[in-house]
Amino acid sequence: MSFACSLAGDPIKSIADSNMRILWLSHIVPYPPKGGVLQRSYHLLRETALRHEVTLCSFVQERPLIQCFGELNAGLAESKIALEELCKVVHFLPIPMEARYQGMARLAARSLFSKHSYTLNWLHSKAYEQTLEMISADSFDLVHADTISLAPYARHFSNIPTVLDHHNVESQMMLRRAEKEPNLLKRSYFRYEAQKILQEERHYCPMFESNIMCSDLDAERLGDLVPAVQMDIVPNGVDIEYFWPDTQKEIAGRLVFAGRMAAYTNRQAALFIVDELWPLLSQQRSEVTFDLIGGQPPEQAASLAGRDHRFRAPGFVDDVRPYIAQAAVYVCPITDGGGTKLKVLDALAMGKALVADPIACEGIDVVDGESVRFATTPQEYVQVISELLQDSAQRTRLGAAGRQLVEQQYSYVSIGEKLSGVYEGLLGLP
């Protein structure tokens, strides 16, 4: 089945006053704004479309749409309606490897013998090339590529400014994954992949007028790998009107972690909770209950939920807010990945007392003891969680500080203004 289409919708009112025409290249249909990458992609696109005229050219990753809507075509239809309310034109195109039998496994094997990384080979598409060739004659002022996997396509627009958004520093994230991988063959593959991604970062990043980074830390990391590259900081954000504190629904002793379990970092955190944290915590505190939220939970989580009524793993939920609102403490033991973790911002926005690994909070301006409590080992998590469950005043203080932090620094309105300012600076606009 082909998803290629051009969808012209009535432009939103603000487009009439726009002074910029932007082509937005996306590796995922940026809707609905549920989960890390979708939240950043959707809200940055939305804030840009509120200020400028946007044409969206998006690959269709099938799994997130099926997970959110239950069926691919229904998901595409609803996403079409939502996105054409924002954008002047929308193009949807399939990912060729997803349409083939065992396509992703074959892609991983093929990438072993390719000079390009899996990350770049994944989005290689003649149809996408042809679509860009078709619309390259249109008049755009700027091109925004939403991940390095799309960097090769920017060559079609060498006569106008291009920006590259980095959700993570991909080579650094892959190398960190390799360091934590116990399987020797997988570890070798990840290291090899990291080296290829690094070479691609060094090749492509200098070609863009701006590399958009999520945090000062990621900018420092990319700067060490690719010296003298042009960078701007546009942090991750949170919809502070959607994620709102609701302390009336809090349940004593309830803990929560939420994340898309297909993502390696979230899955590893879930396994830590199931295999290392829960046995120790549940033994010491019999009143504690835990909600592990996210589609495709590990088999170990489903098994634990089946034999222990205090532990729940409901899988994908359409709205994570009720689960977060019920929690007395949000637990985030992520020890891998890059960028900034949107789930952390969601928890802070809902005024939750947060216990997290320092890596989970990288790039977010939290302070241990003021807006978060750090922990790294199962024993430390149990100690800190126990303290917070016994001290409602400390939970309230941490939650209030977290909410204040996101209001001041991480609302999407202010972040959209920063991104628009980057665009305007590249075009020399006042």
VMD Tcl script that draws the C-alpha trace (Angstrom):
set ca {
  {0.00 0.00 0.00}
  {1.27 3.46 -0.86}
  {0.91 6.37 1.53}
  {2.27 8.99 -0.84}
  {-0.10 11.92 -0.96}
  {-0.20 15.69 -1.15}
  {-2.72 17.20 1.21}
  {-3.56 20.85 0.80}
  {-5.54 22.29 3.67}
  {-6.84 25.72 4.55}
  {-3.88 27.53 6.10}
  {-4.29 28.78 9.61}
  {-4.96 32.46 10.02}
  {-1.44 33.46 11.06}
  {0.04 32.24 7.76}
  {-1.32 35.33 6.05}
  {1.09 37.45 8.05}
  {4.01 35.03 7.73}
  {7.34 36.24 6.37}
  {8.89 32.79 5.91}
  {8.13 29.68 3.84}
  {9.63 26.59 5.45}
  {10.01 23.04 4.16}
  {9.91 20.61 7.10}
  {11.46 17.16 6.54}
  {10.35 14.58 9.09}
  {11.30 10.96 9.77}
  {7.96 10.30 11.48}
  {4.39 11.50 11.09}
  {4.53 14.17 13.82}
  {1.16 13.32 15.34}
  {-0.25 12.68 17.90}
  {2.08 14.39 20.42}
  {2.40 11.32 22.66}
  {5.86 10.08 23.58}
  {9.24 11.78 23.41}
  {10.07 12.19 19.73}
  {6.45 12.88 18.77}
  {6.08 15.55 21.42}
  {9.13 17.49 20.29}
  {8.42 17.07 16.58}
  {4.74 18.01 16.81}
  {5.12 21.00 19.08}
  {8.08 22.50 17.23}
  {6.18 22.04 13.97}
  {3.05 23.57 15.48}
  {4.85 26.58 16.93}
  {6.62 27.11 13.60}
  {3.34 26.87 11.67}
  {1.74 29.43 13.97}
  {4.37 31.90 12.81}
  {5.25 30.82 9.28}
  {4.01 28.90 6.24}
  {5.06 25.24 6.45}
  {5.19 22.43 3.90}
  {5.62 19.04 5.58}
  {7.31 16.09 3.85}
  {7.06 13.15 6.25}
  {8.00 9.49 6.25}
  {5.38 7.13 7.69}
  {6.61 5.00 10.56}
  {3.80 2.50 10.87}
  {4.23 1.20 14.43}
  {3.56 4.47 16.33}
  {0.42 5.11 14.28}
  {-0.91 1.59 14.81}
  {-0.11 1.82 18.50}
  {-1.89 5.13 18.94}
  {-4.89 4.55 16.68}
  {-5.21 0.76 16.49}
  {-5.08 0.75 12.70}
  {-2.74 2.34 10.19}
  {-5.21 3.93 7.78}
  {-7.28 5.37 10.62}
  {-4.11 6.85 12.08}
  {-3.09 8.37 8.76}
  {-6.54 9.84 8.23}
  {-6.69 11.48 11.65}
  {-3.10 12.70 11.38}
  {-3.92 14.18 7.98}
  {-6.77 16.21 9.43}
  {-4.66 17.48 12.33}
  {-1.55 18.33 10.32}
  {-3.27 19.98 7.39}
  {-4.84 22.40 9.87}
  {-1.28 23.55 10.57}
  {0.55 23.14 7.27}
  {-0.07 24.53 3.82}
  {0.82 21.18 2.19}
  {1.51 17.73 3.63}
  {3.30 14.84 1.90}
  {3.23 11.33 3.45}
  {5.60 8.68 2.08}
  {6.28 5.09 3.20}
  {9.61 3.81 4.48}
  {10.59 1.20 1.87}
  {12.29 -1.17 4.31}
  {9.17 -1.37 6.49}
  {7.16 -2.73 3.56}
  {9.52 -5.66 2.96}
  {9.49 -9.02 4.70}
  {11.82 -8.79 7.71}
  {12.89 -5.48 6.24}
  {14.46 -4.01 9.35}
  {16.48 -7.16 10.09}
  {17.65 -7.25 6.48}
  {18.56 -3.58 6.72}
  {20.68 -4.22 9.83}
  {22.52 -7.03 8.04}
  {23.00 -5.01 4.87}
  {24.34 -2.05 6.83}
  {27.23 -4.21 8.02}
  {28.61 -4.12 4.49}
  {27.57 -0.57 3.66}
  {29.72 2.52 4.03}
  {26.63 4.21 5.43}
  {25.15 3.61 8.87}
  {21.88 1.86 9.57}
  {20.63 5.28 10.66}
  {21.08 6.71 7.15}
  {20.20 3.58 5.18}
  {16.90 3.32 7.08}
  {15.38 6.33 5.32}
  {16.81 5.83 1.85}
  {13.87 6.23 -0.53}
  {13.63 6.97 -4.26}
  {10.04 8.11 -3.77}
  {11.10 10.64 -1.15}
  {13.86 11.84 -3.49}
  {11.33 12.27 -6.31}
  {8.94 14.17 -4.09}
  {11.67 16.61 -3.07}
  {12.75 17.01 -6.67}
  {9.14 17.80 -7.56}
  {8.69 20.44 -4.86}
  {12.22 21.86 -4.98}
  {11.04 24.22 -7.69}
  {8.65 25.76 -5.17}
  {9.86 28.85 -3.42}
  {11.08 28.10 0.10}
  {13.09 30.33 2.36}
  {14.50 27.58 4.59}
  {14.60 23.79 5.07}
  {14.32 22.11 8.47}
  {15.50 18.45 8.64}
  {14.25 16.79 11.82}
  {17.03 14.19 12.25}
  {20.44 13.35 10.81}
  {18.85 10.41 8.97}
  {17.36 13.05 6.65}
  {20.58 15.02 6.17}
  {21.39 13.64 2.69}
  {18.13 15.07 1.31}
  {19.14 18.65 2.07}
  {21.34 18.63 -1.05}
  {18.22 19.39 -3.09}
  {18.14 22.85 -1.50}
  {21.70 24.10 -1.63}
  {20.61 27.62 -2.53}
  {18.75 28.33 0.75}
  {19.58 27.97 4.46}
  {19.12 24.52 5.98}
  {18.94 23.50 9.65}
  {19.38 20.05 11.17}
  {17.59 19.14 14.39}
  {19.41 16.71 16.69}
  {17.09 14.93 19.14}
  {20.29 13.29 20.43}
  {23.95 13.16 19.48}
  {23.40 9.87 17.69}
  {26.98 8.60 17.60}
  {27.46 9.28 21.31}
  {24.16 7.57 22.14}
  {25.08 4.50 20.08}
  {28.51 4.31 21.69}
  {26.95 4.47 25.15}
  {24.60 1.67 24.14}
  {27.57 -0.40 23.01}
  {29.29 0.09 26.36}
  {26.25 -1.28 28.19}
  {25.59 -4.23 25.84}
  {26.63 -7.59 27.41}
  {26.42 -9.54 24.13}
  {29.82 -9.41 22.40}
  {28.46 -9.54 18.83}
  {25.87 -6.83 19.48}
  {28.44 -4.71 21.30}
  {30.77 -4.92 18.29}
  {27.93 -4.05 15.92}
  {26.92 -1.00 17.96}
  {30.51 0.24 18.12}
  {30.88 -0.17 14.37}
  {27.60 1.65 13.84}
  {28.70 4.44 16.20}
  {31.87 4.99 14.19}
  {29.93 5.25 10.94}
  {27.42 7.66 12.44}
  {30.30 9.77 13.74}
  {31.78 10.00 10.25}
  {28.36 11.03 8.93}
  {28.01 13.68 11.61}
  {31.42 15.05 10.65}
  {30.43 15.00 6.97}
  {26.91 16.43 7.14}
  {26.72 18.72 10.17}
  {29.06 21.40 8.74}
  {26.85 21.57 5.63}
  {23.96 23.02 7.62}
  {23.74 26.67 8.54}
  {22.56 25.62 11.98}
  {22.54 22.41 14.00}
  {19.69 22.59 16.51}
  {20.66 20.99 19.82}
  {18.40 20.06 22.76}
  {20.80 21.23 25.46}
  {24.14 22.87 26.20}
  {25.45 19.43 27.10}
  {24.56 17.97 23.70}
  {26.05 21.03 22.02}
  {29.28 20.46 23.94}
  {29.31 16.80 22.92}
  {28.73 17.54 19.23}
  {31.30 20.34 19.35}
  {33.90 17.92 20.66}
  {33.14 15.50 17.82}
  {32.65 18.05 15.04}
  {34.71 21.16 15.85}
  {33.60 24.61 14.66}
  {30.17 23.43 13.55}
  {27.39 26.04 13.78}
  {24.94 25.24 16.61}
  {21.91 26.77 18.31}
  {20.17 25.56 21.47}
  {16.43 24.90 21.25}
  {15.58 22.79 24.31}
  {12.93 20.14 24.59}
  {9.72 21.37 26.11}
  {6.40 20.41 27.59}
  {2.83 21.48 27.00}
  {2.27 23.14 30.37}
  {-1.47 23.48 29.76}
  {-1.89 19.79 28.92}
  {0.35 18.49 31.72}
  {-0.99 20.16 34.85}
  {-0.69 19.27 38.57}
  {-3.69 17.43 40.00}
  {-2.79 16.54 43.58}
  {-6.37 15.56 44.44}
  {-5.94 12.27 42.56}
  {-2.71 11.17 44.29}
  {-2.79 7.65 45.78}
  {-0.60 6.95 48.79}
  {2.32 4.69 47.96}
  {1.73 4.74 44.19}
  {4.81 4.96 41.90}
  {4.93 5.36 38.11}
  {7.24 5.21 35.12}
  {5.96 5.90 31.61}
  {7.72 5.45 28.28}
  {7.46 3.79 24.88}
  {8.95 0.38 25.59}
  {10.05 -0.17 22.00}
  {12.72 2.46 22.73}
  {15.90 0.83 24.03}
  {16.45 3.36 26.83}
  {12.93 2.98 28.22}
  {13.05 -0.80 27.95}
  {16.29 -0.97 29.91}
  {14.80 1.27 32.58}
  {11.75 -1.00 32.78}
  {13.95 -4.06 33.20}
  {15.85 -2.30 35.98}
  {12.56 -1.61 37.76}
  {11.31 -5.19 37.35}
  {14.52 -7.11 37.99}
  {16.41 -4.94 40.49}
  {14.26 -2.25 42.09}
  {10.90 -3.92 42.65}
  {12.13 -7.06 44.48}
  {13.98 -4.91 47.01}
  {11.37 -2.16 47.29}
  {8.33 -4.43 47.56}
  {10.00 -6.48 50.27}
  {10.73 -3.43 52.41}
  {7.50 -1.50 51.74}
  {4.46 -3.71 51.37}
  {2.10 -0.75 50.79}
  {3.85 0.38 47.57}
  {2.20 -0.11 44.16}
  {3.77 0.54 40.76}
  {2.37 1.48 37.33}
  {4.73 0.72 34.43}
  {3.13 2.49 31.47}
  {4.05 2.02 27.81}
  {3.32 -0.09 24.78}
  {5.11 -3.41 24.31}
  {6.29 -3.85 27.91}
  {9.04 -6.45 28.46}
  {7.87 -10.00 29.05}
  {9.33 -9.83 32.55}
  {7.04 -6.88 33.37}
  {3.93 -8.64 32.10}
  {4.89 -11.75 34.06}
  {5.43 -9.76 37.25}
  {2.08 -8.01 36.83}
  {0.43 -11.40 36.45}
  {1.69 -12.71 39.79}
  {1.84 -9.54 41.90}
  {-1.32 -7.39 42.07}
  {0.71 -4.43 43.37}
  {2.56 -4.14 40.05}
  {0.67 -3.13 36.90}
  {1.86 -3.05 33.28}
  {-1.20 -2.05 31.22}
  {0.80 -1.36 28.04}
  {-0.02 1.59 25.82}
  {-2.53 4.06 27.26}
  {-4.16 6.86 25.31}
  {-3.68 9.39 28.09}
  {-0.81 9.03 30.55}
  {-1.89 11.95 32.75}
  {-4.27 10.04 35.06}
  {-1.51 7.54 35.88}
  {1.01 10.28 36.61}
  {-1.56 12.21 38.65}
  {-2.19 9.16 40.86}
  {1.50 8.68 41.60}
  {3.09 9.96 44.78}
  {6.52 9.60 43.15}
  {7.66 9.41 39.53}
  {10.61 7.00 39.12}
  {12.89 7.43 36.10}
  {15.93 5.09 36.15}
  {17.11 5.83 32.60}
  {20.87 5.40 32.29}
  {21.32 5.72 28.54}
  {20.43 7.84 25.53}
  {20.99 11.47 24.71}
  {19.06 14.68 24.24}
  {16.68 15.52 27.04}
  {13.98 13.20 28.35}
  {10.51 14.55 27.71}
  {9.03 12.16 30.26}
  {11.05 14.01 32.90}
  {9.56 17.31 31.78}
  {6.07 15.78 31.80}
  {6.55 14.63 35.40}
  {7.89 18.03 36.47}
  {5.01 19.81 34.73}
  {2.52 17.69 36.69}
  {4.19 18.66 39.94}
  {5.47 15.20 40.78}
  {8.25 14.38 43.18}
  {10.82 12.88 40.81}
  {13.49 10.28 41.61}
  {15.83 9.76 38.68}
  {19.27 8.76 37.55}
  {21.37 11.86 36.77}
  {21.64 10.67 33.15}
  {17.85 10.80 32.83}
  {17.99 14.51 33.66}
  {20.88 15.49 31.38}
  {20.20 18.77 29.64}
  {17.41 19.75 32.06}
  {18.16 22.45 34.61}
  {17.13 20.47 37.71}
  {19.02 20.56 41.00}
  {19.36 17.53 43.24}
  {17.43 18.12 46.44}
  {15.52 21.11 45.03}
  {13.54 19.91 41.99}
  {14.63 16.24 41.81}
  {16.20 13.52 43.93}
  {19.00 11.56 42.28}
  {19.65 7.84 42.70}
  {21.73 5.30 40.80}
  {21.64 1.94 42.59}
  {18.57 -0.09 43.64}
  {19.45 0.60 47.27}
  {19.60 4.36 46.69}
  {16.25 4.31 44.89}
  {14.63 2.41 47.75}
  {16.08 4.82 50.31}
  {15.01 7.97 48.47}
  {11.57 6.64 47.55}
  {10.98 5.64 51.16}
  {11.98 9.10 52.36}
  {9.60 10.78 49.96}
  {6.68 8.50 50.73}
  {7.09 9.32 54.41}
  {7.57 13.07 53.88}
  {4.65 14.72 52.10}
  {6.13 18.19 52.67}
  {9.27 17.25 50.73}
  {7.17 15.76 47.91}
  {5.15 18.96 47.71}
  {8.26 21.14 47.71}
  {9.96 19.12 44.95}
  {6.78 19.10 42.86}
  {6.26 22.85 43.16}
  {9.88 23.57 42.22}
  {9.63 21.27 39.20}
  {6.45 22.93 37.98}
  {7.98 26.39 38.38}
  {11.06 25.28 36.42}
  {9.12 24.10 33.36}
  {6.89 27.18 33.38}
  {9.94 29.43 33.31}
  {12.22 27.53 30.91}
  {10.46 24.74 29.03}
  {7.07 25.89 27.76}
  {6.65 25.27 24.02}
  {5.57 28.85 23.40}
  {8.95 30.21 24.50}
  {10.78 27.36 22.76}
  {8.91 28.08 19.52}
  {10.04 31.67 19.77}
  {13.65 30.52 20.12}
  {13.41 28.32 17.03}
  {11.78 31.08 15.02}
  {14.56 33.39 16.14}
  {17.14 30.95 14.77}
  {15.36 30.92 11.40}
  {15.09 34.69 11.28}
  {18.75 35.09 12.16}
  {19.78 32.83 9.28}
  {17.72 34.91 6.87}
  {18.90 38.21 8.31}
  {15.42 39.23 9.42}
  {14.93 41.72 12.28}
}
mol new
graphics top color blue
foreach p $ca { graphics top sphere $p radius 0.5 }
foreach p [lrange $ca 0 end-1] q [lrange $ca 1 end] { graphics top cylinder $p $q radius 0.2 }
display resetview
